């Protein structure tokens, strides 16, 4: 039987929540916040140095009409926060915050060259995340479980020629589609029956580089993207909207792998 909405708050704020996870410490969060920008800035810095040292020039071969396929390993690190609580029947604390876990997934990228230096790229892949409380509620309480995201993305890229090292920068649009989002383990005993994350448009910025391995089209690729995108999260008790929050997601997406151009 579902618990009435007015019973949700005492259970959420009590000490006997069902979240099985170890609470994230301030040291853990500080370490992650420092490590992630370092990982991203390393890849971006390499590309920036190449851009500063080498002016753009025509490629030795004509790449117009070429297709490049990349098979990548991708590290997805959400870097967002709650920005507003618009519906709050259980009276959650104003300081309530959450965090989605990081994930590593395979990604397929397909790129079409419009010219020697300009290309259009899209990616295919999904990533799955849980969302846990970090402040205002018992730390580690799982609020959203197995949220499966399809980050549909199309970017335009400009490539520079530095001999065997080919850096690029790009920007484009993204549409985040949530294929699945279940109530977290900490919400089920409270009567929560459904969780919904809204699909939204956003912006993607990227930088990276390609390194040819041979003259047969094979190469290595490193890519860093930063998304700027929001979502609205809703928790329902039966047909009643109990909580609605606005979230910034803003994930870093760092990829590396093999490429083939033909």
Phi, psi and omega in degrees: 000137181287139177284140178301153182302322184288356176262356185291314187299311179302321181290322180296320187268357178287167183276346184263049177284156186273003183297120186273359192270156175291133180293138177288133178269163178299325179295320178300314183292320179297318180297317181294319181295329179278323185289318185299309177300329178295317179297314181293316184292334177297310179293317180293324181294321178299316179294319181295321178298320180294321180295320182290326186273339187229121177289155178294140179211168181292146178287155178294328180241155181279115183262357180303128181090352179289153173241134177239129179247134181237134173249116193234152164262131189234130175261118182252121184231095176301141184225044187249191181195165172286129179253342180196144172246105188266334174232129189211064181299322180277006179058056175297149178301145181299335182274008182301131177222156180225167176212136174271143181286156175284165180207155174238125186220160172280148179222141173248127177243139178235129187231135178241127182271119175280337179197190181298326189244352185239135179216163174241134184229144171228160182235156177228129179164164176230160177219143186241138185218151168255153179240122182242154175286142176237341180204149178086330176236168177307122185300134179092353178296125183280121183256328175228135183242138172052049177284114186259121187246134169252106183269076182298123188219135172229127180232150170260134186237144174245125185257143176247151182253116176237046182074241180279001182237120189238090179282162178208161171229158181199168177204155180186197182246155178223150174228111182273119182247119179272111182279338183200141174203114185252153174299141179287162183301329182285345183262340185298315179294349182268359179095001178294128184249342183205146174232142181223130173247130186282142172285138185215154171273153176202191183241143176235131171248147181212158172207154180177196179203155174243142178234110178297139178262332179201183181268014178262003177102355181276149180197177174252148181221138173232133185219138176234126176240147169234122179263147173235103189202147182245172170208156174253126180255135181229138175241130183245141168249101189065234178265004184264125174284111184268321182219138172223125182230150174260134183233140162270132178263304172044053184285149163272137180230111186244123187232152173208146180173202184257150178231156175220124182246136181214000000 
